[in-house]
Structures are given as structure tokens and as C-alpha cells.
Amino acid sequence: MIISEKPVHGTVSDHCDAIVVTQHARALAWLYTFLRYESGNALNYLNESEFYAEASRAVNDLLQRNPDASQSDVLIAALDGALEIVQEWLERGVYQEKPGAGAFV
């Protein structure tokens, strides 16, 4: 996963599941860190690449439609992508919803 304010060149990009280039890279990196922290043990080495790839796909789709998207729009797109993959996991029975804080266990 690479989040950058400037395009990534060279072979670095060949070894990544997802690359997001946006002027809001710092805020997006913060959000991903927050989501990782808040997930407890739900995000791990087995599923985090799928999670971040889906969240990043949603952001990249937004940026393709609107390269000047606001910071809020970028963060909402990332949350929408994250929610989409978590919903898919819940439907597949990978995780179960838990009451209270946190979205899944």
C-alpha cells in the first residue's frame, strides 16, 4: 500500500496491492491508521491487503471521476470502500457483528 501526494515511479509500484496518489495523502494515511487501530484483531496479515485494496479502489475511482475531490470526499470514499469489504466479509460469515464499539470481530 502506497499513499502519496506525488506519482510513484519505478519498480516500487510493482510490489504494491494498492497505490493512491492524492493531495490528501496525509489525511488518508491517518484514516487508514485509525481504521487499523479501531479494528482490534479483525485486520491482520491475512486480510489487510484486501481491506486496504478495496478502500483504495474506492478512492481511486473517486479521483478518476474528480481529480480535485475534497479531503472529505476522499475520506468518505475510503470509508465507503472499507464498509463495502467489511459487509462482504459479514455476508460470507468471515466475521460477525459485535454490539457496541467496533464494527466487527
Residue frames as qw, qx, qy, qz and C-alpha x, y, z in Angstrom:
[[0.000, 0.890, 0.456, 0.000, 0.00, 0.00, 0.00],
 [0.397, -0.022, 0.021, 0.917, 1.37, 3.35, -1.02],
 [0.022, 0.908, 0.416, -0.050, -0.35, 6.64, -0.28],
 [0.508, -0.142, 0.133, 0.839, 1.46, 9.59, -1.81],
 [0.176, 0.799, 0.178, -0.547, 0.98, 13.20, -2.79],
 [0.247, 0.671, -0.499, -0.490, 3.14, 12.66, -5.88],
 [0.907, 0.278, -0.213, -0.232, 3.14, 9.89, -8.50],
 [0.694, -0.463, 0.544, 0.096, 5.22, 6.83, -7.65],
 [0.599, 0.653, -0.413, -0.213, 7.81, 5.83, -10.24],
 [0.105, 0.512, -0.849, 0.074, 9.97, 2.79, -10.75],
 [0.515, -0.035, -0.849, -0.110, 9.60, -0.76, -9.61],
 [0.127, -0.022, 0.668, -0.733, 8.22, 0.22, -6.20],
 [0.613, 0.131, 0.069, -0.776, 4.73, 0.28, -7.64],
 [0.628, 0.180, -0.699, -0.291, 5.15, -3.28, -9.00],
 [0.380, -0.017, -0.857, 0.348, 5.19, -4.64, -5.45],
 [0.220, 0.046, 0.439, -0.870, 2.07, -2.95, -4.10],
 [0.144, 0.454, 0.879, -0.022, -1.51, -4.09, -3.78],
 [0.092, 0.884, 0.449, 0.086, -2.76, -0.51, -3.98],
 [0.386, -0.044, 0.000, 0.921, -1.43, 2.94, -4.77],
 [0.026, 0.886, 0.463, -0.005, -3.32, 6.16, -4.09],
 [0.393, 0.067, 0.037, 0.916, -1.96, 9.49, -5.28],
 [0.141, -0.837, -0.469, -0.244, -3.81, 12.44, -3.80],
 [0.119, 0.592, -0.244, 0.758, -3.12, 15.84, -2.33],
 [0.640, -0.542, 0.147, -0.525, -4.93, 14.49, 0.74],
 [0.715, 0.197, -0.656, 0.137, -2.41, 11.67, 1.32],
 [0.098, 0.262, -0.681, 0.676, -1.71, 12.61, 4.93],
 [0.592, -0.102, 0.278, -0.750, -5.36, 12.60, 5.92],
 [0.874, 0.128, -0.339, -0.324, -5.93, 9.30, 4.11],
 [0.532, 0.261, -0.728, 0.345, -2.91, 7.71, 5.80],
 [0.215, -0.217, 0.571, -0.762, -4.26, 8.90, 9.15],
 [0.775, -0.014, 0.020, -0.632, -7.66, 7.34, 8.37],
 [0.815, 0.189, -0.544, -0.062, -6.12, 4.00, 7.41],
 [0.283, 0.257, -0.732, 0.564, -4.08, 4.01, 10.63],
 [0.447, -0.148, 0.379, -0.797, -7.19, 4.85, 12.63],
 [0.857, 0.057, -0.207, -0.468, -9.18, 2.06, 10.99],
 [0.652, 0.241, -0.691, 0.198, -6.37, -0.41, 11.65],
 [0.027, 0.222, -0.667, 0.711, -6.25, 0.60, 15.32],
 [0.571, -0.052, 0.259, -0.778, -10.02, 0.53, 15.77],
 [0.773, 0.123, -0.494, -0.378, -10.43, -2.87, 14.11],
 [0.743, -0.464, 0.445, -0.189, -8.79, -4.64, 17.03],
 [0.446, -0.294, 0.808, 0.248, -7.68, -8.01, 15.74],
 [0.703, 0.537, 0.405, -0.230, -10.07, -8.04, 12.78],
 [0.552, 0.793, -0.255, -0.017, -7.44, -6.68, 10.39],
 [0.699, -0.494, 0.475, 0.204, -4.38, -8.87, 10.18],
 [0.114, -0.494, 0.679, 0.531, -1.76, -10.06, 7.73],
 [0.353, 0.225, 0.892, 0.172, -4.29, -12.44, 6.15],
 [0.228, 0.726, 0.641, 0.099, -6.86, -9.84, 5.17],
 [0.144, -0.746, -0.084, 0.644, -5.39, -6.35, 5.42],
 [0.176, -0.184, 0.565, 0.785, -4.27, -6.23, 1.78],
 [0.016, 0.501, 0.789, 0.355, -7.86, -6.97, 0.67],
 [0.172, -0.796, -0.471, 0.340, -9.21, -4.35, 3.07],
 [0.184, -0.651, 0.140, 0.723, -6.83, -1.57, 2.03],
 [0.194, 0.028, 0.708, 0.678, -7.05, -2.50, -1.65],
 [0.009, 0.649, 0.735, 0.197, -10.84, -2.13, -1.58],
 [0.178, -0.838, -0.256, 0.448, -10.71, 1.15, 0.34],
 [0.250, -0.472, 0.388, 0.751, -8.05, 2.42, -2.07],
 [0.210, 0.303, 0.773, 0.516, -10.03, 1.28, -5.11],
 [0.017, -0.822, -0.566, 0.059, -12.95, 3.40, -3.93],
 [0.218, -0.779, 0.050, 0.586, -10.66, 6.42, -3.50],
 [0.277, -0.220, 0.614, 0.706, -9.04, 5.91, -6.90],
 [0.174, 0.555, 0.755, 0.303, -12.47, 5.58, -8.54],
 [0.081, -0.899, -0.324, 0.283, -13.44, 8.92, -6.99],
 [0.268, -0.661, 0.288, 0.639, -10.20, 10.59, -8.06],
 [0.323, 0.111, 0.728, 0.594, -10.63, 9.31, -11.59],
 [0.075, 0.751, 0.626, 0.197, -14.07, 10.93, -11.76],
 [0.118, -0.971, -0.080, -0.190, -12.99, 14.05, -9.86],
 [0.712, 0.225, -0.314, 0.587, -9.22, 14.69, -9.61],
 [0.043, 0.439, -0.268, 0.856, -9.89, 17.76, -7.44],
 [0.623, -0.529, -0.553, -0.161, -12.02, 15.91, -4.88],
 [0.284, -0.768, 0.277, -0.503, -12.06, 17.48, -1.45],
 [0.065, 0.346, -0.858, 0.375, -10.41, 15.90, 1.57],
 [0.584, 0.013, 0.536, -0.610, -13.83, 14.99, 2.94],
 [0.822, 0.362, -0.150, -0.412, -14.81, 13.32, -0.32],
 [0.483, 0.457, -0.742, 0.082, -11.58, 11.28, -0.35],
 [0.136, -0.225, 0.823, -0.504, -12.05, 10.14, 3.24],
 [0.710, 0.154, 0.329, -0.604, -15.72, 9.29, 2.69],
 [0.758, 0.417, -0.419, -0.273, -14.78, 7.26, -0.40],
 [0.272, 0.372, -0.849, 0.259, -12.21, 5.33, 1.65],
 [0.390, -0.060, 0.690, -0.607, -14.78, 4.66, 4.37],
 [0.788, 0.287, 0.007, -0.544, -17.32, 3.54, 1.77],
 [0.640, 0.422, -0.638, -0.078, -14.78, 1.10, 0.30],
 [0.031, 0.275, -0.851, 0.447, -13.86, -0.18, 3.75],
 [0.593, 0.065, 0.467, -0.653, -17.52, -0.64, 4.63],
 [0.777, 0.353, -0.296, -0.430, -18.10, -2.50, 1.38],
 [0.511, 0.330, -0.787, 0.099, -15.40, -5.09, 2.10],
 [0.172, -0.136, 0.774, -0.594, -16.48, -5.49, 5.73],
 [0.718, 0.170, 0.178, -0.651, -20.08, -6.04, 4.56],
 [0.733, 0.356, -0.533, -0.228, -18.82, -8.68, 2.15],
 [0.225, 0.285, -0.860, 0.358, -16.90, -10.38, 4.95],
 [0.433, -0.015, 0.582, -0.688, -20.00, -10.36, 7.15],
 [0.789, 0.272, -0.093, -0.544, -22.10, -11.84, 4.35],
 [0.659, 0.351, -0.665, -0.013, -19.52, -14.58, 3.79],
 [0.845, -0.506, -0.149, -0.088, -19.50, -15.28, 7.52],
 [0.618, 0.367, -0.402, 0.567, -15.84, -14.34, 7.90],
 [0.101, 0.093, -0.510, 0.849, -16.71, -12.07, 10.83],
 [0.230, -0.659, -0.714, -0.051, -19.73, -11.44, 12.99],
 [0.069, -0.708, -0.007, -0.703, -21.04, -8.08, 14.03],
 [0.457, -0.268, -0.653, 0.542, -20.44, -7.20, 17.64],
 [0.185, -0.893, -0.384, -0.145, -22.54, -4.80, 19.68],
 [0.440, -0.813, 0.006, 0.381, -21.03, -1.55, 20.89],
 [0.031, 0.840, -0.394, -0.371, -17.78, -0.02, 19.74],
 [0.219, -0.331, 0.841, 0.368, -16.06, -1.51, 16.72],
 [0.617, 0.293, -0.268, -0.679, -17.67, -2.77, 13.57],
 [0.916, 0.123, -0.330, -0.191, -16.70, -6.43, 13.55],
 [0.522, -0.598, 0.601, -0.091, -14.78, -9.13, 15.37]]
